[in-house]
Amino acid sequence: MMASDPNRILRLIPLFAGALGGILLLLNRLTTVQLTESQARSDVVGVILSGVLILVGLIWQQIQPRSPDAVTLIGEEGIEFNPNLSDSIKTELAWASVMLLKNTVTQSLVVYYQDQVLLRRGILGENSQVTPGKILKRVLETQKPVYLVNLTLYPGKIEFDYLPLNTQGVICQPLGSNGAIILGANIPRSYTKQDENWLEGIADKLTLTLESELNPTKLQ
């Protein structure tokens, strides 16, 4: 599925207008039998205006980039909880996940904590287990989030095999030093700073719940 670009036609108008003006000026010059001084001055002004329009069109292509393309993520939609969780933790995870799925571009979500997958929700990847790679390990060690704006450009994307195969963007948000929320989007460069702040607040609340109700033996 391709994302529509509402400004595409608008950005092309100066280019077409400038090119059309230049062509008409050239045809007018070629068909003129006797060139007068006033016509020569008019042609100069017309050429300048056509050039300015073309330049504006080219600039607009740079300062108003196309919206990134969306894809349909590969996988089945669903929700899977770790069977060893209490009802209170399931409720907390359900609330946090639905907030992120409904209020951000997130299409797939995994909660990983104490070497266990607590929740998978949204479009589910084929692999139900999480084996931390370099990126997730760094998040857990530094307790700082990592935002991969375009996952297809990262050689290390293979570690996210628990997300849909064609996931476009990923955020790994730490849950203290014991886990992380991993979000997958179907559009590259799609999370805003407001989304990141929203995710951080939810993660902080979820971390408090997990730290108070879970210990390393409860999920075994």
Rosetta blueprint (number, residue, H / E / L):
1 M L
2 M L
3 A L
4 S L
5 D L
6 P L
7 N L
8 R H
9 I H
10 L H
11 R H
12 L H
13 I H
14 P H
15 L H
16 F H
17 A H
18 G H
19 A H
20 L H
21 G H
22 G H
23 I H
24 L H
25 L H
26 L H
27 L H
28 N H
29 R H
30 L H
31 T L
32 T L
33 V L
34 Q L
35 L L
36 T L
37 E H
38 S H
39 Q H
40 A H
41 R H
42 S H
43 D H
44 V H
45 V H
46 G H
47 V H
48 I H
49 L H
50 S H
51 G H
52 V H
53 L H
54 I H
55 L H
56 V H
57 G H
58 L H
59 I H
60 W H
61 Q H
62 Q H
63 I H
64 Q L
65 P L
66 R L
67 S L
68 P L
69 D L
70 A L
71 V L
72 T L
73 L L
74 I L
75 G L
76 E E
77 E E
78 G E
79 I E
80 E E
81 F E
82 N L
83 P L
84 N L
85 L L
86 S L
87 D H
88 S H
89 I H
90 K H
91 T H
92 E H
93 L H
94 A H
95 W H
96 A H
97 S H
98 V H
99 M H
100 L H
101 L H
102 K H
103 N H
104 T L
105 V L
106 T E
107 Q E
108 S E
109 L E
110 V E
111 V E
112 Y E
113 Y E
114 Q L
115 D L
116 Q E
117 V E
118 L E
119 L E
120 R E
121 R E
122 G E
123 I E
124 L E
125 G L
126 E L
127 N L
128 S L
129 Q L
130 V L
131 T L
132 P L
133 G L
134 K H
135 I H
136 L H
137 K H
138 R H
139 V H
140 L H
141 E H
142 T H
143 Q L
144 K L
145 P L
146 V E
147 Y E
148 L E
149 V L
150 N L
151 L H
152 T H
153 L H
154 Y L
155 P H
156 G H
157 K H
158 I H
159 E H
160 F H
161 D L
162 Y L
163 L L
164 P L
165 L L
166 N L
167 T L
168 Q L
169 G E
170 V E
171 I E
172 C E
173 Q E
174 P E
175 L E
176 G L
177 S L
178 N L
179 G E
180 A E
181 I E
182 I E
183 L E
184 G E
185 A E
186 N L
187 I L
188 P L
189 R L
190 S L
191 Y L
192 T L
193 K H
194 Q H
195 D H
196 E H
197 N H
198 W H
199 L H
200 E H
201 G H
202 I H
203 A H
204 D H
205 K H
206 L H
207 T H
208 L H
209 T H
210 L H
211 E H
212 S H
213 E H
214 L L
215 N L
216 P L
217 T L
218 K L
219 L L
220 Q L
